[in-house]
Amino acid sequence: MPCDWRRSELDLGAGLSLINEKGMDYDAVTDLLYHNSGLPGVSGISDDMRKLLANPAPEAREAVELFIYRIGRQLDSVAARSAVLMQWSSPAE
């Protein structure tokens, strides 16, 4: 799920790829991941959901929709894991 100020899920090789293939240095990658990702990276506006909801820009709407979509994915994942755990914990009949 997108965090307010940084990307919450990231391939471990992404930072190395940015350094090796894009020529970015450590400080540039750190700034990108911790200050220009997440909701502000998607919207280009803010990390504050209240500001995004109040903003009519399509980029704000996209960030909000992505956030909601990712909440749904996480809830589906939790529900699926819970169902599996319930099956494992139920005694065999």
HUVEN-V334618 format. One line per field, one symbol per residue. ss: DSSP state (2 for helix, 1 for strand, 0 for the rest). A space follows every 50 residues. Layout:
# HUVEN-V334618
ss: ???
This chain:
# HUVEN-V334618
ss: 00000000000002222222220002222222222002222220000022 2222000222222222222222222222222222222220000
